[in-house]
Amino acid sequence: MITRLPSRYPGRSPAVIHDGRVYAVATDTSESATIEDQTRNTLATIEELLIQAGSGKSGLIQATVYLRDMSDKPAMDAVWCDWVGPPENWPQRACVGADLAGKDMIEVVVIAAVL
């Protein structure tokens, strides 16, 4: 069975649950002006999606962070480390430079285990 969380955007879901895993994606919908604020807002959305799907930060397996500007990586990393918590929550993570839409500075995609 595949469960798709509802989206306000046509043609896509912010999270899909299948075979004991959650696949989720988020950006900062407030279009905040700093990478720190956009990262906090994006990660808060990821956490909400994980909780809705029966998971949480302790279920994280893999994360991909897309940044508009790779020079923002140190500031994003500081917010990430505060958010993700202790080593038992740390997923395998990659960070990639990308041409993001609109005013998005960050987009985060995660895979997590349903807990």
N, C-alpha and C positions, 0 to 999 in steps of 0.2 A: 504494500500500500504506500502511496505517495501522498503526503499532506503538504499543501501550499498555503502559507499565510497570506491573507489578503493584502493587496497593494492599492495605493491611490494612483499608481501609474499603470496604464494599460500595457498588457503584453508581458508583464514580469512580476515576480514575487520577491519580496525582500528576504524570505527564508523558505526553504523546502526541507521537509523531514522525510527520510527514507532509510530503511534498513539500519536503524539505530544511530543515524548520523543527521546532523543539522548542517545545512549549507546556507550561509547568510551573507548579506552584503549591505553596506550602508555608506552614505555620504552625509555631510552636514547640511540639512535642509534650511538652516537659518542664514546661511551664507555669511557667517562671521568673518571678520577681517583678518584674524591672525591664525597661523597654523596651529597654535596651542588650543585656541577656542574650537576651531574646526575639528581637531583631533579629539578633544574631550566630548564634543557633541556627537561625533561619529561613533566613538566607542560606547557612549551611553546608549545609542540606538542599537548597536550590536548586542550589548548586554541585555537590553529589553527583548530583542528578538530571540536570543538564546534562552532566556527565562520562559518566554511564551512557548517555545518549542520543547521545554522540558530539560534544558541544559543550563549551562552557566560557564563562567570563566574556568572553573576546574575541569570542564569537559573539552576545552580547546585542544585541537589536534594540529591544525595548520592555519596560518594566516598569511595573506598577501596584502601588503600595503602599497597603494599606488599614490605617488606624490607628483603634483604638477612641477615642483621645483625640488630637486634632490638636495639643494643647500638647506632645505627645511628639515632634513632628516634628524639632526641632533635635537632640535626642539620637539619634533614629533616623538622621538625616542624617549625623551624625558617624561612626556605625558603618558606614553604607552607603558613605561615601566611602573609609574605610579598606579595606573589602572589595572594592569594584568596581575599584579600582586606577587606572591611567593613563587619560588621555582617550580613547585608542583603544578602551577597553572600555565607555565610557559609552553606555548606551541612551537612547532617548527615555523619560522617566519621568514618571508622574503620581502624586500622593499624595492619597488621598481618605479622609475620615472615614467610618467604618462601624460598625454595631452588630454586633460580632463575637461568635461563640459562646464559651461557657465563660469561661475565664480568658485567652483569646487577646487580646493587645494589638496584634498585627500579623499580616497575611497578605500574601504577595507572590506576584504572578502575572507570569511573564515569557514572552517569545517570543524565541527565539534561533535562529541559523542552525546547521545541522549543519556542523561543520568538516571 
